[in-house]
Amino acid sequence: MMRPDPDSAPAPPPAPAAGARRDSVTAALLVVAVGVLMQAGSALAVLVIDSVGVVQALWLRTALAAMLLAAVRPHSVRLPAKGDRMLLAALTLSLVAMNFSFYQAISRAPVGIVVAVEFLGPLAVAVAGSRRLLDLVWVVFAGAGVALLAGPGGSVGLAGLLFALLAAACWAAFILLAKRAVTRMEPLQVSVMMLVGASIVLTPIWLITGVKISGYGHALLLGLAVAVLSSALPYFLELAAIKRVRASTYGVLLSIEPAIAALMGFIILSQELAAREIVGIVAIVVAAAGASYTSSSG
């Protein structure tokens, strides 16, 4: 799913102090709700992967989410202008690569750790080209967090860490492409066409790698839940949150997702983390929140 870009959203209009406080509280609750929904979807995706494999799990999530959004907004299913098609194709491929890497990572490592490492992507975009000393502090925090997560005896093997880092790099590319796309096309059209395109890309890969029928009914129901939780419903909630607060505030709120992911992994999958890993996640959360705030308000 394409996440709305807070930097491209219009600033909320001035409001009385009481109204501003109410909007801030509402936005915070919405962002927490989005985090719980998306990371619960990520945890459930692990169960789908266990049933039918990474490719089929990814195809189920993408195709079902595309159908849900297309059914809600059928007028959004239309070809973009000729000059926008290459941009949309690049964005679609970055989405497929990002989600494939993420699913490969969560099949090998705890969800909370993978989500934390993946946040290095937007953090890199936030501090790229910056010469401020404070941004160097965020990079050091993030590096220390990854070092703690990758330490010997932890829950993450080399393959899981590499896939999580690849997902982070793909997320960084996705953000840059998405920023261009939403300035040229309607965000909802971009989201729907991107998901439809991703489904088209994944379908032959799904067929070539083999369609697993055993346990497919259970996987289909879980896949539908993942599509709703991770793609369809959060889109609308995030737009509502972005409208209520500044981009810097929204970015800071969004940075709590690794912590939510760790909690969902524990509740749904019984994934326990060592104290060192929890500290590593906190370090990355602090880095992501700080980089988001300073880049948006600076």
Secondary structure, 3 states (H helix, E strand, C coil): CCCCCHHHCCCCCCCCHHHHHHHHHHHHHHHHHHHHHHHHHHHHHHHHHHHHCHHHHHHHHHHHHHHHHHHHCHHHCCCCCHHHHHHHHHHHHHHHHHHHHHHHHHCCCCHHHHHHHHCHHHHHHHHCCCCCHHHHHHHHHHHHHHHHHCCCCCCCCHHHHHHHHHHHHHHHHHHHHHHHHHHHCCHHHHHHHHHHHHHHHHHHHHHHHCCCCCCHHHHHHHHHHHHHHHHHHHHHHHHHHHCCCCHHHHHHHHCCHHHHHHHHHHHHHCCCCCHHHHHHHHHHHHHHHHHHHHHHHC
